[in-house]
Amino acid sequence: MKFDIITIFPEIIQSYLSVGVLGRAIHLKNVLSVDIWNPRDFTKNKHLKVDDTPYSGGAGMILQIEPIYNTLEEIIKLNPKVCLYPNIQITNINSIIFCLYDILLSL
C-alpha cells in the first residue's frame, strides 16, 4: 500500500513513520510505502513561501493554493490513481498516525 503525504513539516512526519508499528511496516516488512511531499519544493516564490495572510485579516495564516496544486499535480503525474482523504477532525500528528493505523488494520 502506498501513501503520499503533503506537509510543510516533512521531518516531523518522517520521525513518526520511522518508529513503532508504522516504522516496522515501512522498513522491515515493506508492506507500506510512504512518500512525503513538501509544497515548498513546488512553489515559484524565490523565498519558498507557502503561506499567506487570511482574507478576513484575522489572526493566523493560511496555505496558498498554488504550491498545494503543483504538488498534487506532480503526485498524480507519478501515480494516476489518487484517493484524497481530507479529514477536518485531524487536529494533530497523533490523529494522522492513528488514521493511518486504522487504514492498515482495515486491510
N, C-alpha and C positions, 0 to 999 in steps of 0.2 A: 504494500500500500504506500502511496506517495502523497505527501502533503507539501504544499508551498505556503509559507507564512510570510506575510508582508508586515514589516515592522521597522520603525526608525531606531530601535534598540536591539540589533541582532545579537550582540554579545550576551544580553540578559537571556534571551530565548535559547541561545546555544548552551549556556551554562545549565539551564533547567533540563535540556534534552540530553545532556551528557551523563546524567546520573539516574539511578532508580530504574523503574520498570521501563520507561521510555528509552533510557540510555541502553539498557540491555537489548531492547527490541531493535534499536538502530545499529549498535556497534557489534553485538555478539551474534544475534540471530538473523540479522539482515531481513527482518520481516517488515520493517518500516523504513521509509526513506523521507527525509525532511530537507527541503531546500528553503533557506531563509533569504528573503529578498529585502534589500534596503532601498526605499524610494529615493534616497539621496543620490544613488547611483544613476538615476534616470531623470534627474532634474536638469533643466537647461540653464539654471541660475548659477553664476560663477561662484557664489558662496555656498552652494548646495543647500539652499534654504527650502524647506518643505512645509513650513507653517506660515500662517498669516493671521492677522487680527480679525475677530468676528465682525460681521457687518453691523451688528447692533451696537458695537462699541463697548460691550461689556468686558468683564474680566476673562482671562484665559486666551487660548489660541486654538485655531482650527487647522486641519491639514488642507493643503492645496490639492485640487483635483488632478492637475497636470502630472505630478510625479506618480501618483497612485495609478492613474490611467496608463501612463507609459510602462509602469511595472507590470500591470495586468496584461498589457499588450504583449510584452516580452514573454510572460508565462504562457499565454495562450499560443504564441508562436511555437514555443518548445513542446507544449502539450495541449493539443486542441480540446481534450476532454477536461474541462474545468468545472468544478462544482463550488460555488461560493457558499460559505456558511457564516453569514453575518449573524451575530447574536448580541443584542443590546444588553443582555443580562450579564455579560462578561465584564467585570469591573477591575480585575487584577490578573497577574500572571498565573496565580494558582487556579483561577477559574478556567484559563486556557488549557492548562495541563490536565485538569480533571475532565474537560471537554474531550481532549484527545484520548485520554484513558478510556472514557465511556465509549467512544467510537471504536477503539480497539477491542473492547470487551463485547461489543455488539456483533463482531465479525464471526 
